[in-house]
């Protein structure tokens, strides 16, 4: 289930990044990209935990999910 949520979050993040890349004004584009970068990294990390596994998989998923929710809620 968590991997499905991560994939569902990746799609809008990629779409937003593409829209940001299309902005002509560097001053407007850079803040968008800087905000999207950590979200993409968190999603990628979450997917690696789910697919890569590990001894502390549950702990890593919880901490990644908490981080993601904090960023989204903020």
MMTF fields as JSON, N, C-alpha, C and O atoms, coordinates in Angstrom:
{
  "mmtfVersion": "1.0.0",
  "mmtfProducer": "UNKNOWN",
  "numBonds": 295,
  "numAtoms": 296,
  "numGroups": 74,
  "numChains": 1,
  "numModels": 1,
  "chainsPerModel": [1],
  "groupsPerChain": [74],
  "chainIdList": ["A"],
  "bondAtomList": [4, 2, 8, 6, 12, 10, 16, 14, 20, 18, 24, 22, 28, 26, 32, 30, 36, 34, 40, 38, 44, 42, 48, 46, 52, 50, 56, 54, 60, 58, 64, 62, 68, 66, 72, 70, 76, 74, 80, 78, 84, 82, 88, 86, 92, 90, 96, 94, 100, 98, 104, 102, 108, 106, 112, 110, 116, 114, 120, 118, 124, 122, 128, 126, 132, 130, 136, 134, 140, 138, 144, 142, 148, 146, 152, 150, 156, 154, 160, 158, 164, 162, 168, 166, 172, 170, 176, 174, 180, 178, 184, 182, 188, 186, 192, 190, 196, 194, 200, 198, 204, 202, 208, 206, 212, 210, 216, 214, 220, 218, 224, 222, 228, 226, 232, 230, 236, 234, 240, 238, 244, 242, 248, 246, 252, 250, 256, 254, 260, 258, 264, 262, 268, 266, 272, 270, 276, 274, 280, 278, 284, 282, 288, 286, 292, 290],
  "bondOrderList": [1, 1, 1, 1, 1, 1, 1, 1, 1, 1, 1, 1, 1, 1, 1, 1, 1, 1, 1, 1, 1, 1, 1, 1, 1, 1, 1, 1, 1, 1, 1, 1, 1, 1, 1, 1, 1, 1, 1, 1, 1, 1, 1, 1, 1, 1, 1, 1, 1, 1, 1, 1, 1, 1, 1, 1, 1, 1, 1, 1, 1, 1, 1, 1, 1, 1, 1, 1, 1, 1, 1, 1, 1],
  "groupList": [{"groupName": "UNK", "atomNameList": ["N", "CA", "C", "O"], "elementList": ["N", "C", "C", "O"], "formalChargeList": [0, 0, 0, 0], "bondAtomList": [1, 0, 2, 1, 3, 2], "bondOrderList": [1, 1, 2], "singleLetterCode": "X", "chemCompType": "L-PEPTIDE LINKING"}],
  "groupTypeList": [0, 0, 0, 0, 0, 0, 0, 0, 0, 0, 0, 0, 0, 0, 0, 0, 0, 0, 0, 0, 0, 0, 0, 0, 0, 0, 0, 0, 0, 0, 0, 0, 0, 0, 0, 0, 0, 0, 0, 0, 0, 0, 0, 0, 0, 0, 0, 0, 0, 0, 0, 0, 0, 0, 0, 0, 0, 0, 0, 0, 0, 0, 0, 0, 0, 0, 0, 0, 0, 0, 0, 0, 0, 0],
  "groupIdList": [1, 2, 3, 4, 5, 6, 7, 8, 9, 10, 11, 12, 13, 14, 15, 16, 17, 18, 19, 20, 21, 22, 23, 24, 25, 26, 27, 28, 29, 30, 31, 32, 33, 34, 35, 36, 37, 38, 39, 40, 41, 42, 43, 44, 45, 46, 47, 48, 49, 50, 51, 52, 53, 54, 55, 56, 57, 58, 59, 60, 61, 62, 63, 64, 65, 66, 67, 68, 69, 70, 71, 72, 73, 74],
  "secStructList": [7, 2, 2, 2, 2, 2, 2, 2, 2, 2, 2, 2, 2, 2, 2, 2, 2, 2, 2, 2, 2, 6, 7, 1, 7, 2, 2, 2, 2, 2, 2, 2, 2, 2, 2, 2, 2, 2, 2, 2, 2, 2, 2, 2, 2, 2, 2, 2, 2, 2, 2, 2, 7, 7, 6, 6, 2, 2, 2, 2, 2, 2, 2, 2, 2, 2, 2, 2, 2, 2, 2, 2, 2, 7],
  "xCoordList": [0.821, 0.0, 0.873, 0.581, 1.937, 2.785, 3.436, 3.57, 3.838, 4.464, 3.467, 3.849, 2.206, 1.18, 0.992, 0.841, 1.003, 0.883, 2.079, 1.917, 3.267, 4.469, 4.404, 4.751, 3.958, 3.824, 2.782, 2.975, 1.688, 0.643, 1.148, 0.701, 2.061, 2.617, 3.669, 3.846, 4.359, 5.392, 4.808, 5.421, 3.645, 3.06, 2.803, 3.246, 2.107, 1.902, 3.2, 3.326, 4.158, 5.432, 6.158, 6.716, 6.154, 6.795, 6.074, 6.715, 4.753, 3.979, 4.292, 4.459, 4.371, 4.701, 6.121, 6.372, 7.022, 8.4, 8.458, 9.151, 7.743, 7.711, 7.133, 7.644, 6.072, 5.492, 6.484, 6.602, 7.193, 8.186, 9.298, 9.756, 9.733, 10.799, 10.39, 11.245, 9.102, 8.609, 8.505, 8.273, 8.674, 8.628, 9.834, 10.964, 9.578, 10.655, 11.491, 12.683, 10.874, 11.534, 12.307, 11.711, 13.635, 14.482, 14.141, 14.191, 13.797, 13.48, 12.229, 12.094, 11.326, 10.118, 10.348, 9.808, 11.15, 11.359, 12.162, 11.792, 13.234, 14.13, 13.455, 13.684, 12.635, 11.973, 11.061, 10.991, 10.364, 9.51, 10.335, 9.992, 11.423, 12.262, 12.885, 12.97, 13.319, 13.912, 12.899, 13.275, 11.635, 10.596, 10.255, 9.946, 10.309, 9.944, 11.056, 10.781, 12.285, 13.426, 13.345, 13.475, 13.134, 13.056, 11.887, 11.995, 10.78, 9.64, 9.991, 9.685, 10.63, 11.042, 12.013, 11.93, 12.934, 13.911, 13.231, 13.573, 12.269, 11.555, 10.772, 10.763, 10.115, 9.351, 10.302, 10.032, 11.419, 12.389, 12.937, 13.091, 13.227, 13.727, 12.689, 13.016, 11.446, 10.378, 10.257, 10.088, 10.34, 10.258, 11.45, 11.295, 12.623, 13.8, 13.652, 14.059, 13.07, 12.856, 11.882, 12.106, 10.796, 9.777, 10.327, 10.141, 11.0, 11.477, 12.821, 13.102, 13.66, 14.993, 14.994, 15.869, 14.01, 13.915, 15.033, 15.809, 15.097, 16.117, 15.613, 14.418, 16.501, 16.135, 15.192, 14.366, 15.308, 14.462, 13.467, 13.22, 12.912, 12.02, 10.853, 10.552, 10.198, 9.04, 9.407, 8.676, 10.529, 10.987, 11.292, 10.922, 11.953, 12.296, 11.045, 10.961, 10.077, 8.83, 8.116, 7.645, 8.028, 7.349, 8.025, 7.35, 9.342, 10.039, 9.935, 9.802, 9.993, 9.852, 8.442, 8.258, 7.458, 6.076, 5.827, 5.157, 6.359, 6.201, 6.838, 6.251, 8.019, 8.693, 7.875, 7.722, 7.35, 6.553, 5.299, 4.955, 4.624, 3.399, 3.676, 2.863, 4.799, 5.144, 5.358, 4.924, 6.022, 6.27, 4.966, 4.722, 4.132, 2.867, 1.939, 1.259, 1.904, 1.019, 1.498, 0.698, 2.79, 3.333, 3.033, 3.4],
  "yCoordList": [-1.187, 0.0, 1.262, 2.215, 1.272, 2.458, 2.756, 3.917, 1.709, 1.939, 2.544, 3.355, 2.167, 2.751, 4.23, 5.046, 4.569, 5.976, 6.755, 7.859, 6.198, 6.871, 7.111, 8.192, 6.099, 6.264, 7.326, 8.131, 7.332, 8.334, 9.747, 10.699, 9.892, 11.204, 11.63, 12.821, 10.662, 10.995, 11.683, 12.603, 11.256, 11.796, 13.297, 14.031, 13.795, 15.249, 16.03, 17.163, 15.44, 16.123, 16.286, 17.347, 15.253, 15.331, 16.352, 17.134, 16.348, 17.306, 18.747, 19.626, 18.982, 20.317, 20.726, 21.881, 19.779, 20.086, 20.466, 21.415, 19.742, 20.072, 21.465, 22.23, 21.789, 23.136, 24.193, 25.251, 23.913, 24.868, 25.062, 26.184, 23.979, 24.071, 24.92, 25.487, 25.01, 25.776, 27.28, 28.067, 27.68, 29.099, 29.813, 29.332, 30.953, 31.716, 32.488, 32.712, 32.884, 33.723, 32.853, 32.079, 32.985, 32.206, 32.466, 31.554, 33.701, 34.06, 33.348, 33.094, 33.025, 32.286, 30.782, 30.033, 30.342, 28.905, 28.267, 27.2, 28.892, 28.307, 27.978, 26.891, 28.87, 28.507, 27.282, 26.456, 27.172, 25.998, 24.72, 23.735, 24.752, 23.562, 23.222, 22.052, 24.244, 24.009, 23.404, 22.614, 23.761, 23.182, 21.754, 20.923, 21.465, 20.131, 19.105, 17.915, 19.549, 18.641, 17.757, 16.54, 18.313, 17.452, 16.471, 15.352, 16.887, 15.972, 14.778, 13.637, 15.044, 13.957, 13.013, 11.799, 13.562, 12.74, 11.867, 10.694, 12.434, 11.648, 10.507, 9.392, 10.785, 9.736, 8.649, 7.459, 9.064, 8.083, 7.238, 6.025, 7.866, 7.134, 6.148, 5.016, 6.581, 5.692, 4.478, 3.359, 4.688, 3.564, 2.626, 1.41, 3.169, 2.319, 1.473, 0.311, 2.047, 1.29, 0.145, -0.984, 0.45, -0.571, -1.667, -2.851, -1.289, -2.294, -2.883, -4.045, -2.082, -2.559, -3.357, -4.193, -3.094, -3.811, -3.441, -2.517, -4.159, -3.903, -4.359, -4.594, -4.484, -4.975, -4.062, -4.527, -2.766, -1.817, -1.172, 0.032, -1.944, -1.437, -0.662, 0.437, -1.2, -0.526, 0.812, 1.789, 0.868, 2.12, 3.148, 4.314, 2.743, 3.663, 4.179, 5.361, 3.304, 3.725, 4.739, 5.761, 4.475, 5.405, 6.763, 7.788, 6.789, 8.072, 8.814, 10.038, 8.098, 8.736, 9.271, 10.386, 8.504, 8.946, 10.158, 11.104, 10.138, 11.292, 12.53, 13.612, 12.392, 13.526, 14.057, 15.267, 13.136, 13.522, 14.269, 15.303, 13.742, 14.375, 15.744, 16.657, 15.902, 17.198, 18.221, 19.366, 17.825, 18.742, 19.078, 20.24, 18.083, 18.313, 19.179, 20.056, 18.947, 19.709, 21.146, 22.049, 21.355, 22.686, 23.488, 24.661],
  "zCoordList": [0.0, 0.0, 0.0, -0.722, 0.803, 0.88, -0.464, -0.852, -1.172, -2.476, -3.457, -4.301, -3.361, -4.228, -3.923, -4.833, -2.644, -2.247, -2.777, -3.297, -2.652, -3.138, -4.635, -5.112, -5.382, -6.824, -7.146, -8.057, -6.408, -6.634, -6.351, -6.99, -5.416, -5.112, -6.138, -6.394, -6.718, -7.705, -8.931, -9.472, -9.373, -10.601, -10.502, -11.385, -9.469, -9.416, -9.187, -9.651, -8.484, -8.274, -9.608, -9.885, -10.422, -11.736, -12.606, -13.309, -12.562, -13.351, -12.924, -13.77, -11.608, -11.114, -11.521, -11.864, -11.479, -11.885, -13.355, -13.722, -14.197, -15.625, -15.85, -16.668, -15.124, -15.251, -14.783, -15.4, -13.704, -13.197, -14.222, -14.435, -14.856, -15.852, -17.046, -17.726, -17.304, -18.444, -18.156, -19.074, -16.906, -16.572, -17.185, -17.1, -17.793, -18.421, -17.405, -17.615, -16.328, -15.33, -14.334, -13.583, -14.333, -13.421, -11.962, -11.137, -11.646, -10.258, -9.77, -8.573, -10.658, -10.281, -10.342, -9.528, -11.308, -11.514, -10.383, -9.893, -9.969, -8.974, -7.638, -7.108, -7.073, -5.805, -5.934, -5.025, -7.07, -7.276, -7.291, -6.637, -8.045, -8.158, -6.809, -6.439, -6.075, -4.749, -3.777, -2.91, -3.909, -3.053, -3.461, -2.607, -4.743, -5.231, -5.03, -4.878, -5.029, -4.895, -3.657, -3.789, -2.442, -1.261, -1.303, -0.804, -1.892, -2.0, -2.874, -2.529, -4.001, -4.888, -4.218, -4.399, -3.443, -2.733, -1.689, -1.54, -0.963, 0.048, -0.585, -0.065, -1.704, -2.395, -2.888, -2.726, -3.492, -3.986, -2.84, -2.982, -1.716, -0.55, -0.043, 0.313, -0.013, 0.449, -0.456, 0.026, -1.754, -2.688, -2.534, -2.644, -2.283, -2.074, -0.827, -0.808, 0.217, 1.45, 1.193, 1.629, 0.478, 0.227, -0.676, -0.393, -1.753, -2.7, -2.311, -2.606, -1.646, -1.287, -0.002, 0.225, 0.837, 2.096, 3.045, 2.796, 4.106, 5.112, 6.458, 6.634, 7.39, 8.708, 9.459, 10.245, 9.225, 9.938, 8.984, 9.06, 8.113, 7.074, 7.666, 7.201, 8.667, 9.263, 9.86, 9.696, 10.551, 11.147, 10.068, 10.207, 9.006, 7.924, 7.233, 6.896, 7.02, 6.381, 7.255, 6.756, 8.545, 9.448, 9.451, 9.356, 9.558, 9.624, 8.296, 8.286, 7.179, 5.873, 5.706, 5.22, 6.096, 5.983, 6.872, 6.457, 8.083, 8.965, 8.356, 8.404, 7.788, 7.155, 5.989, 5.822, 5.181, 4.039, 4.465, 3.891, 5.47, 5.933, 6.54, 6.393, 7.213, 7.777, 6.674, 6.801, 5.594, 4.481, 3.774, 3.447, 3.534, 2.848, 3.695, 3.162, 4.987, 5.878, 6.037, 6.284, 5.899, 6.085, 4.882, 4.814]
}
